[in-house]
Amino acid sequence: MWMKDGQELEMSDRYKMTSDKFVHRLVLPSVRMSDAGEYTAVAGSSMSVGNLRVEGRDVKISEPDSRDITVVEKQRATFEFEVNEDEVEGHWLRNGAEIHFAEEERFNYATIRKLHRLTITETFRSDAGEYTFVAGKNRSTMNLHVRLPEPPQIVRHLESQTVMSGRSVRFSAQVSGLPQPQVTWYKDSQLLSTSYKCKFLHDGDEHTLLLLEVFPEDAATYSCEAKNDYGAATSSAPLIVEVPEVIETVRISPPVLITPMRDVLVSEGHPAQLKCTVSGEDLQISWFCNDKEIRQSDIFRMSHLDETCLLEISRVLPSHEGEYSCIATNIAGMVTCSATLNLDVTEVEKEPVVKQEVKVKPVFKHRIAPLEINIGNSARFDCDTEDAPNVTFKWFKDGHPIKEGDKYRIISRFTASSLEILSPS
C-alpha cells in the first residue's frame, strides 16, 4: 500500500503501482508541483518513508497593471496573471495559505492558454488580503481591499476659470465613492459629449473636462455630476472668456502638421518613441493615450524642440497599447494627429544557422589510359571526375609524386587534369 501525506493512494492515471518479486514501485508519469510531499510504502507491519521535493520550472509571470484591487462588498473580484507558456500548472494562495477550490464555492480558477484568472463571485470583508499566484518556481502577488459602499462625494470642487479667446482651459474635480462613481459633464444644463475640442479625462479619482479651444460663445456654467447606486453629488463653476482689445493687428497662423506620427510595433519591456513635426507660433502641446491625457513621469517623457513633438516611453508594458494622439493648439486654431502602438507578440529569437560543409568523395568519370609513343615524341595522360567541390589532383610515377618542371607539365581545371611528359625517355 502506498500513502501520500497520510492519505492512501489509489491506482489511476496519476499514480502507477507495480510489483516485481521484492521490489515495489510507485510511478508518477507526469509530476506536478502539488505532488510534493511525504510518501510512505506500507508492507504488513513495516513501512518506509521518503519525501518528494518538486522544483518548478522558471516560468515568467507578467506584471499586473496594478497590485491593488478595491471592490465593494458583495461585488465580484478578478485577479489575472499571464505566463509565457501554455499548459502551466498554477496555484493560488490567500494570505500564504493555498486556496482549495473544491471547498470554496465562491472562488473559481480558470485558465485560457497563457492567461490564469481567479474570480471571487461575491466578496465579503473577510476576503480582503494578499493573493499570490504561483507558477513553476516564481510567484506574483496582488492585494484585495473590500470596502463598504459609499455615496459619491466631491472632495475637491471645480474652480471658476477665466481665459483668453482661442486658448484651452480645463475644469478638474476630485471625486470619491464606492462603487466608483460615473461622472458626466454639463454646459449649463446641456449634457456634453466628447469631440475634437472637448475631452473627458480620468486619472484615479480626479476627473477633468478639457476644452481645447474656447470662444465667447463657450462662456457658461460648467458642472460635473458623480453618480453610483448609493447617491449623487455635483460641482459647478463658471467659465469667463475674454476677448483682447486689438491695438495692432498681429497675424498668427494656425498650427500646420508637417510630418504625422507613424504606427509603432515594439516588444514588451523595450523603449519606444512617437513623434511628429508641427509648425506654428505659441503652441501648446498635449499628448493622449486612448483619450487619457499623458503626464510626465519616469515612464513617459514629453518634449517640444523647434518643430518636433516627441513622446518617449522608457519601457513598454501591455497597458501601453492603444491609440496615441498629439494635439497642438494656439489662438488661431489646432491640429491633431494619431498613431497606434502595438506589442510585438511574434518576436522569437532565432537560433543561428550553422552551415556545414558537405564533403563528397571524388569519383573518376574518365581514367588515364595506357600509351604507346615513338622515342622523341611527347606523351599526355588525361583524367576527368564527376562533379565534386574542391577537387585537387596529384600525379605519381611508380608511387613517387611528380613535380612540374622542365620534363613534366600538369594542367588541372575544375574536374579535369592532364599530365604532359615533354621529353619521354
N, C-alpha and C positions, 0 to 999 in steps of 0.2 A: 504494500500500500504506500502511496505517495501523498505527502501533505505539503501545503504552502501556507506559511504563517498560521499553522494550527488548523487549517481547513483541508479536508480530504479532497484530492483531485480526482476527476473522472476522465476517462479516455474521451478525447474529442479532437477536432481539427487543431486545437491549440496545444494539446498535450498528447504525445505518443509514448506508450509504455511497452517495453519489450523485456523478455527474459531469455537468457541463454545459459543453461545449467546454473552456475552460481553467480552469474552476472545479471544484474537488473538495471535497466536504463530508463531514464525519463528524458525525452527529447522534446525540445520546443522548436518547431520548424522555423518560426519567424518571431524573434524576440522583440518585445515591446518594453517601453520604459516601465509600464505597470507590472512587468514580470519580475522586477527586482524584489528580493525578499529572502526569507529563510525557508529552505526546502528540507523535508525530512523523509527518509526511507524507513518504513516500519516492516520488520520481518519477525513474526512471533512476538517475543518479549524484548527483542533487541531493536535498536533504532540508530540511524546515522544522520547527522545534520550537516548541511552545507548552506552557505549564503551565496546568492547570485547578485552581483552588482552590475547594473546596466549603464554603460556610458553612452550618453546621447550624441547624435551627430551635431556637427556645427551648422545649425540651421539659422539663417539670417531672418530676423524679425524686424519688420518695418516700424518706424517711429510713428505713433499716433499724432494726429493734428493737435490734440490737447490731452493731457494726462488727467484732467478733472472733468467729471460728468456730474451735472446738477439736475435733479429731477424733482418734481412734486410727488409727494406720497401718493401711491396707487397708480402712478404713471408707469409706462414701460421704460426700461433702461437697456441700452445696447452697447456692448463692447466689441470692437473689431480690431483684429491684427492680421497682417498679410505676411506670408513667409515666401521664401524663394524657391520652394519645391512643392510638387504635388504629392498628395497622399502622405502628409506628415501627421504623425500622431501627436495631438496636443492635450495638455492638461490645464485645468483652471483651479486656482487656489483663491480662497476668500480669507483674508487676514491670516495667511500662512497655512490654512487647512484645506485639503483637497475637497472640491465640490463633488458630491455623489449625485449625479443627475437622476438616478433611479429613485432616490429618496426625496429630491427637491422638485416638486411638480411645477413650481413657478419658474424654474431655471431650465433653459433649453440651449443646447450646444449644437451648432450646425457648421459644416464645412462645405465651401463651394470652391473646389480646386485649391487655390492657394490662400483663400480667404477663410479665416476662422472667426466665428461670431458667437458670442454669449449673449443671450437675451433673458432679462427678468421681466416676465409678462406683467406683473403687478408688484410694485415696490412698497416696502414698509421701511420705517425709520431704522429698524434693526438690520436692514440690508446694507446700510452705509459702511464704508470701509475700503480696504485696499484689495484690489482684484489683480491677480497675477496670471499671465498666460505663459506656459512652459512648453517649448518645442525643442527637442534634442537636449543639448546642454545649455541652451540660452533661455532667457526669460525677459518679460517686459511687464510693467505694472501700470495700472490706472486707479484713480480714486473716485469712488462714488459718494456723492453727497445727496441725501434725501431730506427735503425740507417740507414744511407745511405750506399750503397755498397762501399767497399774499395778493391783495388787490394792488393795482398799479399806483405808483406814487411818482410825482415829479421831484426828483432830488435836486436838479438844477434847472431853473426856468429859462425860457427864451429871453433874450435881451433885445431891446429896440436897436435898429440899425439905421445909419444914415450913410448914403453912398452917392458918388457922382454918377450921372447917367453914363451908361455904356460899360460900367465896371461890374465885377462879380461880387456876390455877397452870400453869406451863409448864416443860417439860424441853427443853433445847437441846443439840445436839451438832454439831460441825464435822467433816465427812467429806470425805476426798479419795479419788481413784481414777479410772482410765480403763479402759474407758468409765465414764461417771458411774454410781456405784452406785445400785441401787434400795434404798430404806430402808423397813423395816417396823417397827412398834411392838408391844410386848407388855406386858401386865399380868401379872406373874409369868410363867407360860408360856402364857397365853392371848393369841391374836392379836387386836389391836384393829382396829376399823373406824370410819370417820368417822361421826359422828352429830351431833345438835343440841348436845351438850355436849362432844364430842370432835373436835378439829380437827387435821389434819396440815398444817403449814406448811413451805414450802420457799423459801429465798431464797439463790441461789448455792449454796455448799457448806454452808450452815447449815440444819439440819433441826430442826423444833420440834414437840413434842406439846403442844397447848393443851387443858387441861381447864377448862371454863367454870364448873362448879360441882362442888365435891368435898365428900364427906361421909365419916364414919368408915369406911364400907364400901369407900371407894375407896383406903384406905391399902394399899399393896403395893409391890413392887419393879417398877419400870418399866424396860424395855430397848428399845434400838433396834439393829437388825441391818442392816448395809450389805453388799450383795452385788453382784458383777458376775461376768463369765465367768472372772475370774482369781483369785477368792478371796472371803473374807467377813471382817467384823470386827463386834464387838458392844461395847456400853457399857451399864451398868446403874446405877441409883440408886434409893434408897427414897423413898417419899412418906409423911410423917407428918401426919395430920390431927388437929388439936387441937379439943376442944370446950370453949368457955369456961364457967367457973362462973357460974351465973346468980345474981347478988346481988339485982338489982332487974329485974323484967321490963320490958323496953322493946320495945314492939311496932313492928316495922319492916315496912312493906308491900312486896310485890314490885313491880318496875317495871311501869308501865302505859303502853302505846303509845297516844298521843293522836292523832297525825297520822302516817300511814305515808308512806314515800317514794313519789315518782312516777317513772315511766319518763322518761328524758331522750333527746331526739333533738338532736344537735349536729353542726356542721360541723367537719371536721378543722382543727386549729390554733386553734380558738376555746375560750374558757373554759367551764366547766360547774360546776354545783352540785347536790349531792344532800343533802337534809335531811329530818329527821323530828323530831317532838316526843315526848319521853318524860318522864313524871313518876316520881319516886321519890327515896329518900334514899340517900346514899353510893353513887352509881352509878359503875361502871367501864364506859367506852365503848370498844368495839373496832370497827374497820372492816375489811372484807374485800372483795377483788375476785376472783371465781372461786375462792373458798376460799383465797386467798392474802392474808395479813394486810398491810394498808397501813401504811406508816410515814411519819412527817413527812419532807418533802423540799421541794425547790424547786417541784416539780410538784404534790404533794399537801399540803394543809393541812387539819388537823382541829381543830375547836373544839367546846366544850360550854359554852353560856351559858344559864343558867336551865334551861328545859326543851328547848331547841333543840340538836340534834346536827347539825353541819354538816361536810360534806366538800367542799372546793373544789379543782378541777383547773384549774391556770393555763393549760394548753394541751393539748387533747385530741389524742392520737395513735391510729392504728389499733389498737395493742396495748392501749389502754384500754377497748375494747369488752368488754361482758360483764355479768355479774350482780354487783351491789354489795349488801353486807349490812351492817347496823349492829346490833350486839349490845350490850345494856345489862344489866348484872348487879349485884346486891347480895346480901347474905347471905340474903335472903328468896326470891330467885328470879331469873329472867332473862326478857327479851323480845327478840325479833328481828324485823326487817322487811327486805325486799329490793326492789330495783328494777333495771331493765335500762337500760344506757347504750348507745345505738346511734349510729353515724356516719350523718349525712345525706348520701347519695350522689346525691340527686336535685336538690340545690340548684343552680339555674342562674341566672346573672344575666340578668335580663330587660331587653331594650332598651326604653327609654322609647317609648311610642306617641305619635307626633306627630299630633294631629288637624288635618286640613286642611279648610279651609272650602270647600265645594262651591259654585261660582258658576254660577248658571243665568240665562240671558238671559230677561227677561220677554217674554211673548207676549200680545198683546191678544186676549181672547175676544169682547168686545163693544166696537166702536169708536164714537166720537162720530158722531152723525148730523146732517145739516143741519136747521135750524129756521126756521119762519116764524111770526112773532108780530105782534100788533097793538101800535101805539105805546102806551106806558104800562104794558104787561104785563111781568112778569119772564120771564127765559129760563133754562133749565137744560140743561147738557150732562152726560151720564153715560158712563163707560167702565169696563171690567172686564178683568182679566188672568187668565191661567192661574196656578195655584199656583206661587209662586217666593218664596224667602226675601228679606227686607229690601228690599221694593219701595218706592220713593219716587216721588211724582208731581209734575210741573211743568206748568203751563198757560201757553200762549203766545197772543198775538193779533198776527197779521201778523208773526210772527217775534220779537216782543218779549215777555219774560216778564211774566206777570200777577201782581201782588201783591194779597193780600187786604186789603180796606178797605171804605169806605162803598159802593162800587159793586160789588165782587166778593166773593163768599164761596166758599171752597174747603173741601170736606169729603172727606177721604181716610181709608179704613178697610180694613186688610188688603190685599185685591187689587182694591178698587174705589175710584173717585174721582169727585167731582161738582164742576162749576163752575156757580155760580148768579150770573146778572147781574141785580142788583136793580133797576136803572133803565135799561133799554136806551134808546139814543137813535139 
